[in-house]
Amino acid sequence: MSGSVVLLHLAGAVALMLFATRMVKTGVERAYGDVLRHKLRATMRNPLMAVLAGCGLSIALQSSTAVTLLVGSFAGSGIVSGAAGQLAVRGAEIGSALVVKLLTFDLTLLVPLCLIAGTVMFMATERRDWRQTGRILVGIGLLILSLEMIGQASEPLRNSQLLPVILNYFSSDSITAYLLAALITWLFQSSIAAVLLMATLAGRGLISPELGLVLILGVNLGSSLIAPMLTRSAGPAVRVVPIGNLLMRGLGSLIILVLFMIFKPHVGFLGATASDQIVNAHILFNVIILLAGLPLAGVVYRASEKIVALGTKPAPTASIDVIELSALNESALDVPSQALANATREVVRVCETVEIMLKRIIELYESADSDKIKALAALDDRVDRKHAAIKLYLAKLTKNPLTEDEALRCQELIGACVKLEQVGDIIVRNMLVHVKKKLEHGLEFTPEGWRELCAFHASVLANARLAFNVLVSRDPETARQLVLEKDQLRDREKATSASHFERLRDGTARSVETSSIHLDTIRDLKQINSLLASMAYPVLEERGLLTGSRLKAS
């Protein structure tokens, strides 16, 4: 087999590994992302819990970078302290390393099991949670399969005459090997994928343990660079945690590289095989950084703030007032197709504002103050203004001759705008009242009750995004899925209420104190979901997919 063919097979196997890793991460984010984020935010007040939460979330998302970005956004919005954020990121790195260790075991039997179970779950139901679980299982199966493919594709390299020359050079030039591993990791955008690739090649005898340890240090440098690069255009407060991670992990890898080059320790204690030694070295490095980070978290955070401040341009003394542009161009009213497109653009902006309100309201249930409450109320005022402007614009449009399709689209946009305005009112006039009550009386949900609320809210938020997509794309399959999700949410509401009443019967004190808030919030979220789901009806009715009151069976 020619060298180019070997490299082609190896590149294909690596590509499959990257795709599978992304597939698992996407499935977890879609199915459990909001619940995991709320769980992380709720547990980060305690240093030890911050480490454990970061570790658990990294294992679930298959990415320490995702956790770093998430924690950075929390720190930027003041939800968590900077020191706690640093510790959560340290835990995330441990979790990422443990994922690598798990995937190095012989898991070949899981490949067909995961592929079969995942495919069946994804194709046999319309339920989002089941489909995303199926996606996760298929991703895990493909990930394990890709590791086998890498091993098989790299087998001919053992007989290569050029490869030993290259590897001998890198073994004698640790700095170049270190930087090359950092570059590969940055290109992969995943330390898990990079370490798995190197461990697999080491298992085939292509990389010595000593070179592998240098490469692992480079992987950690490259991984610590990803989050700062992705947040380089974000606000200063958001960039502090990623920069702190770069200081601890990146600088730590450089220090250990220098020590390794000076003392050249024997690496046999790390494991019986070269593959084990590389993976265990990765775990050991991140444990060392964690232990160093526990006492240094506050110092590193303050240093990160100063570094970010050095690269932040001071705000200009004179600023230009930002004017909120409107797509409602009066001159386009004589051309109905353009006017409807303009109105659609403006309704999409209302959708974006409502989505922000829906995301922020659940955050206020956990951490609220007067400024955040006023900011949310101001968003509702914006929705009301746009709602009035859109209705007036479309009313003017109806004075012109319209085709039947244009008239139906006009009514659809008006109806959607009314529903969005009603959603905003529910959030501000109902749910914000619950927030104030909880804040004033110092009430706390039970852990089970809070998990149920977060999961219910996550489902409504996902359905809201579906509804907004239907409004723009008018895709009948998406509209059908939205209505099916409405029925499933009704069942979830019954289960949630039953679970809450069970806690009341058991006499759980916090359940009794927050009972009205809990039940009223579920009711409000269900009402919001119903309003948003009804935005799919015009699309389904147009295609004859609705009966008088129920969705037709497929």
Backbone torsions as a table, in degrees:
resi	resn	phi	psi	omega
1	MET	NA	129.4	-177.8
2	SER	-69.6	158.2	-178.6
3	GLY	-61.0	-37.2	-179.2
4	SER	-65.8	-36.9	178.5
5	VAL	-68.2	-40.4	178.2
6	VAL	-60.8	-46.1	179.7
7	LEU	-65.5	-34.0	177.8
8	LEU	-64.6	-45.2	177.8
9	HIS	-63.3	-41.2	-179.8
10	LEU	-65.3	-41.5	178.3
11	ALA	-64.0	-39.1	177.7
12	GLY	-64.4	-39.9	178.7
13	ALA	-66.1	-40.7	177.9
14	VAL	-65.6	-40.3	178.2
15	ALA	-61.5	-41.7	177.7
16	LEU	-63.5	-38.9	179.1
17	MET	-63.5	-43.3	178.7
18	LEU	-64.4	-42.3	179.4
19	PHE	-64.4	-43.0	-179.1
20	ALA	-65.1	-40.5	177.9
21	THR	-61.5	-43.7	178.8
22	ARG	-65.4	-35.3	-178.7
23	MET	-65.3	-44.5	178.3
24	VAL	-63.6	-45.6	-179.4
25	LYS	-60.2	-44.9	-179.2
26	THR	-63.9	-42.3	179.7
27	GLY	-62.4	-43.2	178.8
28	VAL	-65.2	-42.5	-179.2
29	GLU	-62.6	-42.3	-177.6
30	ARG	-71.8	-36.8	-176.3
31	ALA	-83.5	-41.4	-170.5
32	TYR	-129.3	6.2	-171.8
33	GLY	-56.1	-50.1	-176.6
34	ASP	-65.3	-40.3	179.1
35	VAL	-64.8	-42.2	179.8
36	LEU	-65.0	-38.5	178.7
37	ARG	-63.7	-44.3	179.0
38	HIS	-64.4	-38.1	179.5
39	LYS	-64.9	-43.6	178.8
40	LEU	-61.1	-46.2	-177.4
41	ARG	-63.3	-35.2	-175.9
42	ALA	-75.1	-23.5	-172.8
43	THR	-105.4	3.4	-172.8
44	MET	-87.6	4.0	179.0
45	ARG	-77.2	-25.9	178.6
46	ASN	-98.8	128.2	-176.0
47	PRO	-55.4	-46.5	-179.2
48	LEU	-64.5	-42.5	179.2
49	MET	-65.9	-32.2	177.2
50	ALA	-62.5	-43.5	178.3
51	VAL	-63.6	-47.1	-178.3
52	LEU	-65.2	-40.5	179.8
53	ALA	-65.6	-43.2	177.0
54	GLY	-61.3	-40.3	178.5
55	CYS	-63.4	-48.1	-178.8
56	GLY	-63.6	-42.1	-178.9
57	LEU	-67.9	-35.9	178.0
58	SER	-65.3	-40.0	176.9
59	ILE	-63.3	-42.1	-178.4
60	ALA	-67.5	-43.6	-176.1
61	LEU	-87.1	-6.8	-178.9
62	GLN	58.0	31.5	-176.6
63	SER	-162.1	118.3	173.5
64	SER	-75.8	-26.7	178.4
65	THR	-64.1	-41.5	179.1
66	ALA	-60.5	-40.7	178.9
67	VAL	-67.0	-40.1	178.7
68	THR	-60.4	-44.2	179.6
69	LEU	-65.4	-40.5	-179.3
70	LEU	-65.6	-46.9	179.8
71	VAL	-64.9	-37.7	177.3
72	GLY	-60.2	-40.3	177.9
73	SER	-67.6	-36.8	176.9
74	PHE	-63.4	-45.6	179.9
75	ALA	-65.2	-37.1	179.3
76	GLY	-64.9	-31.7	179.6
77	SER	-92.6	2.7	177.2
78	GLY	80.4	10.1	-178.2
79	ILE	-71.9	-36.7	179.1
80	VAL	-128.7	160.1	177.6
81	SER	-77.9	158.2	-179.6
82	GLY	-64.3	-40.0	-179.2
83	ALA	-64.2	-42.4	178.0
84	ALA	-64.2	-36.8	177.6
85	GLY	-62.1	-41.5	178.0
86	GLN	-61.4	-41.9	-179.5
87	LEU	-67.8	-37.8	177.5
88	ALA	-62.7	-38.9	178.1
89	VAL	-66.7	-38.1	176.4
90	ARG	-60.5	-43.1	176.8
91	GLY	-64.1	-35.7	179.2
92	ALA	-63.0	-37.6	178.8
93	GLU	-66.2	-38.3	176.3
94	ILE	-63.2	-44.7	179.9
95	GLY	-60.5	-42.6	178.2
96	SER	-61.3	-41.0	179.1
97	ALA	-67.1	-36.4	178.8
98	LEU	-67.4	-34.2	175.8
99	VAL	-60.4	-43.5	178.2
100	VAL	-59.6	-45.5	-179.7
101	LYS	-59.3	-44.3	-179.3
102	LEU	-61.7	-40.8	-175.5
103	LEU	-75.9	-9.5	177.8
104	THR	-85.3	-9.8	176.2
105	PHE	-73.5	165.2	178.9
106	ASP	-76.1	100.3	-176.6
107	LEU	-116.7	24.6	-173.6
108	THR	-59.9	-32.9	-179.6
109	LEU	-65.8	-24.7	-179.2
110	LEU	-72.8	-20.3	-176.5
111	VAL	-59.3	-58.9	179.7
112	PRO	-64.7	-36.0	-179.3
113	LEU	-63.5	-46.1	-179.8
114	CYS	-66.6	-41.2	-179.0
115	LEU	-66.0	-42.2	-179.5
116	ILE	-68.0	-52.7	-178.0
117	ALA	-61.9	-43.2	-178.8
118	GLY	-64.4	-43.1	179.8
119	THR	-64.3	-43.2	179.2
120	VAL	-62.2	-45.6	-179.0
121	MET	-64.8	-36.4	-177.3
122	PHE	-73.9	-36.5	-172.1
123	MET	-97.1	-16.2	-172.4
124	ALA	-93.0	-3.5	-176.2
125	THR	-147.8	159.9	175.7
126	GLU	-100.4	-2.2	-179.2
127	ARG	-68.1	129.0	-174.8
128	ARG	-62.8	-44.7	-176.2
129	ASP	-63.6	-39.2	178.1
130	TRP	-67.7	-41.6	-179.2
131	ARG	-65.1	-39.4	179.2
132	GLN	-70.8	-35.4	174.3
133	THR	-62.9	-40.0	175.2
134	GLY	-61.4	-40.9	177.5
135	ARG	-61.0	-41.8	180.0
136	ILE	-62.4	-45.3	-178.5
137	LEU	-63.8	-43.5	177.6
138	VAL	-61.8	-41.9	178.6
139	GLY	-61.3	-41.8	178.4
140	ILE	-63.6	-43.5	178.1
141	GLY	-60.2	-45.2	178.7
142	LEU	-66.6	-33.8	179.2
143	LEU	-64.7	-46.3	178.3
144	ILE	-65.1	-40.5	178.3
145	LEU	-61.9	-39.0	-179.1
146	SER	-64.0	-34.1	178.6
147	LEU	-66.0	-39.1	175.5
148	GLU	-64.2	-41.0	-179.9
149	MET	-64.9	-38.4	177.7
150	ILE	-62.4	-43.8	178.9
151	GLY	-61.6	-44.3	179.9
152	GLN	-67.8	-40.7	-178.1
153	ALA	-67.8	-30.8	-177.4
154	SER	-86.8	-7.3	-177.6
155	GLU	-57.9	-45.1	179.7
156	PRO	-63.0	-19.5	-178.2
157	LEU	-67.1	-17.9	179.2
158	ARG	-61.6	-31.4	-176.9
159	ASN	-93.7	4.7	-178.9
160	SER	-70.5	139.8	177.0
161	GLN	-87.3	-24.4	-177.6
162	LEU	-83.3	-36.0	-174.7
163	LEU	-58.8	-45.2	178.9
164	PRO	-59.2	-34.2	178.9
165	VAL	-64.4	-44.4	180.0
166	ILE	-63.8	-46.2	-177.2
167	LEU	-67.7	-34.9	176.8
168	ASN	-64.5	-36.7	178.4
169	TYR	-64.5	-47.6	-179.2
170	PHE	-65.6	-31.8	178.1
171	SER	-65.9	-29.0	179.6
172	SER	-93.6	-7.2	179.8
173	ASP	-128.3	80.3	-174.3
174	SER	-64.3	-34.5	-178.1
175	ILE	-63.4	-44.9	179.2
176	THR	-64.7	-42.8	178.7
177	ALA	-62.1	-41.6	178.6
178	TYR	-60.0	-47.5	-179.0
179	LEU	-70.0	-36.0	178.1
180	LEU	-64.1	-42.6	177.9
181	ALA	-63.2	-38.3	177.4
182	ALA	-63.4	-41.4	179.4
183	LEU	-65.1	-43.3	179.2
184	ILE	-60.9	-43.7	-179.8
185	THR	-64.1	-41.1	178.9
186	TRP	-64.5	-38.4	177.5
187	LEU	-67.4	-39.8	178.1
188	PHE	-69.6	-26.7	-173.5
189	GLN	59.0	30.5	-178.2
190	SER	-161.3	118.1	175.8
191	SER	-71.9	-31.1	178.9
192	ILE	-60.2	-48.6	-179.3
193	ALA	-63.1	-41.2	-178.3
194	ALA	-65.5	-45.3	-179.1
195	VAL	-66.9	-40.4	178.4
196	LEU	-61.4	-41.5	178.5
197	LEU	-61.3	-46.7	-177.1
198	MET	-69.0	-37.8	178.4
199	ALA	-65.8	-39.4	179.1
200	THR	-65.4	-44.2	178.4
201	LEU	-65.5	-36.7	177.5
202	ALA	-66.1	-38.0	178.2
203	GLY	-63.2	-24.1	177.4
204	ARG	-91.3	4.8	177.8
205	GLY	80.4	14.6	-177.4
206	LEU	-89.5	-20.6	180.0
207	ILE	-127.1	129.0	177.7
208	SER	-74.4	155.1	179.8
209	PRO	-58.8	-38.3	-178.8
210	GLU	-65.0	-45.5	176.9
211	LEU	-65.6	-37.9	179.4
212	GLY	-60.7	-38.5	179.2
213	LEU	-64.6	-40.3	177.0
214	VAL	-63.5	-42.3	179.8
215	LEU	-64.0	-37.3	178.8
216	ILE	-63.4	-40.0	176.8
217	LEU	-63.0	-38.4	176.1
218	GLY	-65.8	-37.3	176.8
219	VAL	-59.3	-43.0	-179.5
220	ASN	-67.6	-33.9	173.7
221	LEU	-64.8	-48.0	-179.3
222	GLY	-62.4	-39.9	179.3
223	SER	-65.0	-36.6	-179.1
224	SER	-72.8	-14.5	179.4
225	LEU	-86.2	-19.9	-171.9
226	ILE	-64.0	-51.9	-177.0
227	ALA	-63.0	-45.2	176.6
228	PRO	-59.1	-35.2	178.8
229	MET	-69.1	-40.3	-178.9
230	LEU	-70.1	-24.9	-177.5
231	THR	-106.1	14.2	-174.8
232	ARG	-63.1	-24.2	179.2
233	SER	-101.1	4.1	-179.8
234	ALA	-81.3	174.6	178.8
235	GLY	-65.6	156.2	-177.9
236	PRO	-55.7	-41.6	-176.9
237	ALA	-64.2	-31.9	-179.5
238	VAL	-74.7	-28.6	-174.6
239	ARG	-82.4	-12.0	-173.5
240	VAL	-65.3	-47.0	-178.1
241	VAL	-64.1	-46.8	176.0
242	PRO	-59.1	-38.9	177.7
243	ILE	-65.9	-39.3	176.3
244	GLY	-61.1	-39.2	177.3
245	ASN	-64.8	-38.3	177.1
246	LEU	-63.8	-39.7	178.9
247	LEU	-62.9	-46.5	-176.2
248	MET	-74.2	-52.4	-172.6
249	ARG	-80.4	-44.4	-178.9
250	GLY	-68.8	-49.1	178.9
251	LEU	-66.4	-35.8	177.6
252	GLY	-62.8	-40.1	179.4
253	SER	-65.0	-37.7	179.5
254	LEU	-67.3	-42.1	179.3
255	ILE	-62.8	-45.0	-179.0
256	ILE	-68.5	-34.0	175.7
257	LEU	-60.7	-45.8	179.3
258	VAL	-61.4	-44.2	178.5
259	LEU	-62.5	-39.7	179.6
260	PHE	-64.8	-41.2	179.7
261	MET	-67.9	-31.4	-178.8
262	ILE	-77.9	-49.7	-171.9
263	PHE	-94.2	-21.6	179.4
264	LYS	46.2	61.2	-178.3
265	PRO	-70.1	155.7	175.6
266	HIS	-75.6	136.5	-174.3
267	VAL	-102.3	8.2	-177.3
268	GLY	-61.8	-27.3	-178.5
269	PHE	-67.4	-12.9	-177.1
270	LEU	-80.5	-12.8	179.7
271	GLY	162.2	168.8	-176.8
272	ALA	-81.3	-28.6	-178.3
273	THR	-118.6	162.3	179.6
274	ALA	-62.4	-38.1	179.4
275	SER	-63.0	-45.8	178.9
276	ASP	-63.5	-39.0	-178.4
277	GLN	-63.5	-39.4	-180.0
278	ILE	-68.0	-47.1	-178.2
279	VAL	-65.7	-43.3	179.7
280	ASN	-66.2	-33.1	175.8
281	ALA	-64.2	-38.2	177.6
282	HIS	-63.1	-43.9	179.1
283	ILE	-65.7	-46.3	-178.1
284	LEU	-60.4	-42.0	179.3
285	PHE	-58.7	-46.8	-176.8
286	ASN	-71.6	-28.7	173.3
287	VAL	-66.2	-42.1	178.1
288	ILE	-61.4	-44.2	179.5
289	ILE	-64.8	-36.8	177.3
290	LEU	-63.2	-48.2	-178.7
291	LEU	-63.0	-37.6	177.0
292	ALA	-71.2	-30.7	-176.2
293	GLY	-76.9	-23.1	-178.9
294	LEU	-59.3	-51.3	178.8
295	PRO	-80.0	-18.4	-173.4
296	LEU	-101.0	2.9	-173.7
297	ALA	-56.6	-47.1	-178.8
298	GLY	-65.5	-41.4	179.9
299	VAL	-64.5	-44.6	-179.5
300	VAL	-63.6	-39.2	180.0
301	TYR	-64.5	-42.0	179.2
302	ARG	-66.1	-39.0	176.8
303	ALA	-64.2	-38.6	178.9
304	SER	-64.4	-40.0	178.1
305	GLU	-60.5	-40.9	-179.5
306	LYS	-68.0	-38.3	178.6
307	ILE	-64.9	-44.7	179.0
308	VAL	-62.9	-40.0	-179.8
309	ALA	-63.1	-33.7	179.5
310	LEU	-64.6	-33.9	-178.3
311	GLY	-94.8	6.1	-179.4
312	THR	-99.6	125.1	178.9
313	LYS	-73.7	138.4	177.0
314	PRO	-64.3	146.8	-179.3
315	ALA	-64.5	137.1	179.6
316	PRO	-64.2	145.1	-178.7
317	THR	-69.0	-34.5	178.7
318	ALA	-110.7	128.5	-178.3
319	SER	-123.8	153.5	177.9
320	ILE	-92.8	131.5	179.5
321	ASP	-61.2	131.7	179.2
322	VAL	-84.0	123.7	-179.3
323	ILE	-102.7	128.3	178.7
324	GLU	-77.8	110.3	-176.6
325	LEU	-74.4	151.8	177.7
326	SER	-119.2	140.0	177.5
327	ALA	-84.6	-3.6	-174.1
328	LEU	-82.2	78.5	-177.7
329	ASN	-80.5	115.2	-177.0
330	GLU	-63.6	-32.2	-177.5
331	SER	-68.5	-14.7	-179.6
332	ALA	-89.3	-1.8	-176.4
333	LEU	-63.8	-24.4	179.1
334	ASP	-75.8	-13.3	176.8
335	VAL	-116.2	93.7	-172.1
336	PRO	-53.6	-38.7	-178.0
337	SER	-62.6	-41.3	178.1
338	GLN	-69.4	-40.6	179.8
339	ALA	-62.7	-40.8	178.2
340	LEU	-66.1	-37.5	176.8
341	ALA	-64.3	-40.6	177.9
342	ASN	-62.5	-44.2	179.9
343	ALA	-64.1	-38.4	178.2
344	THR	-61.7	-43.4	177.5
345	ARG	-58.0	-41.8	-177.6
346	GLU	-71.2	-36.6	177.7
347	VAL	-66.0	-36.7	177.2
348	VAL	-60.8	-37.9	176.7
349	ARG	-63.8	-37.4	175.5
350	VAL	-64.0	-40.4	177.4
351	CYS	-58.2	-43.4	-179.6
352	GLU	-62.6	-41.9	179.4
353	THR	-65.5	-42.5	179.2
354	VAL	-64.0	-39.0	178.2
355	GLU	-62.3	-42.0	177.1
356	ILE	-61.2	-44.0	178.8
357	MET	-61.0	-42.2	-178.0
358	LEU	-66.9	-35.5	178.2
359	LYS	-71.5	-39.2	-175.0
360	ARG	-75.8	-28.4	-174.0
361	ILE	-64.3	-38.4	-179.5
362	ILE	-70.8	-28.7	176.1
363	GLU	-67.2	-35.6	179.9
364	LEU	-68.9	-27.4	176.9
365	TYR	-60.6	-29.5	-177.6
366	GLU	-96.8	-38.2	-176.8
367	SER	-143.8	103.7	-175.9
368	ALA	-127.3	150.2	169.2
369	ASP	-147.8	173.6	-173.8
370	SER	-63.1	-35.1	-179.4
371	ASP	-66.4	-43.6	179.9
372	LYS	-66.1	-37.3	178.6
373	ILE	-65.0	-43.7	178.2
374	LYS	-63.7	-38.5	-179.6
375	ALA	-63.6	-39.8	178.7
376	LEU	-68.1	-40.3	177.8
377	ALA	-62.7	-35.3	178.8
378	ALA	-65.1	-34.2	177.0
379	LEU	-64.5	-37.3	177.4
380	ASP	-65.2	-36.9	176.1
381	ASP	-61.5	-38.4	178.0
382	ARG	-64.7	-41.8	177.5
383	VAL	-60.8	-43.3	-179.6
384	ASP	-62.0	-41.4	-179.9
385	ARG	-64.7	-45.3	-179.6
386	LYS	-67.6	-37.3	178.1
387	HIS	-59.6	-46.2	179.8
388	ALA	-65.1	-41.3	-178.8
389	ALA	-66.1	-40.9	-179.5
390	ILE	-66.5	-43.9	179.1
391	LYS	-60.5	-43.1	179.2
392	LEU	-64.0	-41.8	-179.5
393	TYR	-62.9	-45.9	-179.0
394	LEU	-70.4	-31.6	175.9
395	ALA	-63.1	-40.8	176.5
396	LYS	-65.0	-37.0	-179.6
397	LEU	-63.5	-37.7	-177.5
398	THR	-66.9	-10.8	175.8
399	LYS	-72.4	-18.8	179.5
400	ASN	-91.9	155.7	176.2
401	PRO	-62.9	129.4	180.0
402	LEU	-124.3	147.6	171.6
403	THR	-72.3	168.4	-179.4
404	GLU	-61.4	-41.9	179.4
405	ASP	-64.7	-39.7	179.6
406	GLU	-66.9	-38.8	178.6
407	ALA	-65.4	-40.4	179.1
408	LEU	-66.1	-40.7	179.1
409	ARG	-65.7	-37.4	177.8
410	CYS	-61.6	-45.9	179.0
411	GLN	-65.2	-36.7	179.4
412	GLU	-63.9	-42.4	180.0
413	LEU	-67.7	-40.0	177.2
414	ILE	-62.0	-45.2	179.4
415	GLY	-62.0	-42.0	178.9
416	ALA	-63.9	-41.5	-179.2
417	CYS	-63.8	-40.7	178.5
418	VAL	-62.8	-43.9	-179.2
419	LYS	-64.9	-39.6	178.5
420	LEU	-64.1	-38.7	177.6
421	GLU	-64.8	-38.0	178.2
422	GLN	-67.3	-37.5	176.7
423	VAL	-61.5	-44.8	177.5
424	GLY	-59.2	-40.7	178.9
425	ASP	-64.3	-40.5	179.4
426	ILE	-62.8	-42.2	-179.1
427	ILE	-63.1	-44.6	-174.0
428	VAL	-83.7	-44.1	-174.0
429	ARG	-83.2	-23.2	-179.7
430	ASN	-109.1	-63.2	-171.8
431	MET	-68.4	-35.9	178.4
432	LEU	-66.3	-29.9	175.0
433	VAL	-65.6	-40.3	176.7
434	HIS	-62.5	-39.9	179.5
435	VAL	-60.8	-46.2	-179.2
436	LYS	-63.3	-40.3	179.4
437	LYS	-63.6	-45.2	179.1
438	LYS	-62.5	-39.3	-179.0
439	LEU	-69.1	-44.8	-176.6
440	GLU	-65.7	-37.1	-175.8
441	HIS	-95.9	-0.9	178.7
442	GLY	63.1	37.6	-176.6
443	LEU	-84.5	153.4	177.5
444	GLU	-135.0	137.7	175.0
445	PHE	-74.5	157.3	169.2
446	THR	-70.1	155.4	178.0
447	PRO	-55.1	-39.9	-180.0
448	GLU	-67.5	-42.6	180.0
449	GLY	-64.5	-40.3	179.3
450	TRP	-66.3	-40.2	177.2
451	ARG	-61.7	-41.0	179.3
452	GLU	-64.4	-43.9	178.7
453	LEU	-62.0	-44.2	-179.4
454	CYS	-63.2	-42.5	179.6
455	ALA	-65.8	-41.6	179.1
456	PHE	-64.4	-45.0	178.0
457	HIS	-61.4	-40.8	180.0
458	ALA	-61.2	-38.2	178.0
459	SER	-66.6	-41.8	179.5
460	VAL	-65.6	-40.6	179.6
461	LEU	-64.5	-40.8	177.1
462	ALA	-63.6	-40.2	177.7
463	ASN	-67.0	-34.1	177.1
464	ALA	-60.9	-42.6	179.3
465	ARG	-65.1	-37.5	174.9
466	LEU	-61.3	-44.1	-179.4
467	ALA	-61.3	-41.9	179.4
468	PHE	-65.6	-36.0	176.8
469	ASN	-66.4	-40.4	178.8
470	VAL	-61.9	-39.9	-178.9
471	LEU	-59.2	-36.7	-178.0
472	VAL	-87.6	-49.1	-172.9
473	SER	-84.1	-27.5	-175.4
474	ARG	55.2	36.4	-179.3
475	ASP	-80.0	123.1	-175.7
476	PRO	-66.2	-33.1	179.8
477	GLU	-67.0	-41.9	177.2
478	THR	-65.2	-40.1	178.2
479	ALA	-62.7	-41.9	179.0
480	ARG	-64.4	-42.5	178.5
481	GLN	-61.7	-38.1	-179.4
482	LEU	-62.7	-42.5	-179.5
483	VAL	-69.7	-37.9	176.5
484	LEU	-63.2	-38.2	178.3
485	GLU	-64.3	-31.6	178.4
486	LYS	-62.6	-43.5	178.7
487	ASP	-64.2	-39.9	-179.7
488	GLN	-68.3	-33.5	178.2
489	LEU	-66.8	-33.2	177.6
490	ARG	-61.9	-42.2	177.9
491	ASP	-65.8	-39.0	179.2
492	ARG	-65.4	-35.9	178.6
493	GLU	-64.0	-40.9	178.5
494	LYS	-63.1	-42.8	-179.3
495	ALA	-66.3	-39.6	179.5
496	THR	-65.3	-44.4	179.4
497	SER	-64.1	-40.8	179.5
498	ALA	-63.1	-41.6	178.5
499	SER	-63.8	-39.1	179.2
500	HIS	-64.8	-43.9	-179.5
501	PHE	-66.8	-30.4	176.4
502	GLU	-63.5	-40.6	177.9
503	ARG	-67.1	-34.3	176.7
504	LEU	-64.3	-41.3	179.5
505	ARG	-64.7	-32.4	178.7
506	ASP	-76.5	-7.5	177.2
507	GLY	78.1	23.1	178.2
508	THR	-62.2	121.4	-171.1
509	ALA	-59.9	-47.9	-176.6
510	ARG	-67.3	-29.5	176.6
511	SER	-66.8	-38.7	178.3
512	VAL	-65.6	-44.2	-176.8
513	GLU	-65.5	-36.1	-175.0
514	THR	-104.6	13.1	-173.1
515	SER	-57.9	-50.4	-176.8
516	SER	-64.5	-40.3	179.1
517	ILE	-63.8	-44.0	-179.3
518	HIS	-59.9	-53.0	-176.5
519	LEU	-67.6	-39.7	179.2
520	ASP	-66.1	-36.5	178.7
521	THR	-65.8	-43.8	176.9
522	ILE	-60.2	-42.2	178.7
523	ARG	-62.8	-44.0	-179.6
524	ASP	-64.1	-42.5	179.6
525	LEU	-65.1	-38.3	177.6
526	LYS	-65.0	-39.9	178.5
527	GLN	-64.7	-41.1	176.5
528	ILE	-60.4	-44.7	-179.7
529	ASN	-61.4	-40.4	179.4
530	SER	-63.9	-42.1	178.2
531	LEU	-62.0	-44.7	-178.2
532	LEU	-69.9	-39.1	179.3
533	ALA	-62.9	-33.3	-179.2
534	SER	-66.2	-14.1	176.4
535	MET	-68.7	-15.1	178.1
536	ALA	-85.1	-16.4	-173.6
537	TYR	-61.1	-42.8	179.4
538	PRO	-58.6	-37.1	179.9
539	VAL	-68.2	-44.6	-179.6
540	LEU	-68.3	-40.2	-179.8
541	GLU	-65.0	-38.8	-180.0
542	GLU	-62.0	-31.4	-178.4
543	ARG	-100.4	10.6	176.1
544	GLY	70.1	28.3	-178.2
545	LEU	-98.0	6.5	177.5
546	LEU	-118.0	140.3	167.2
547	THR	-88.9	-162.7	-179.3
548	GLY	-61.1	-38.9	-177.3
549	SER	-139.8	-6.3	-176.0
550	ARG	-130.6	158.6	176.0
551	LEU	-74.0	133.8	177.7
552	LYS	-67.4	150.1	175.3
553	ALA	-71.8	148.3	-179.0
554	SER	-78.0	NA	NA
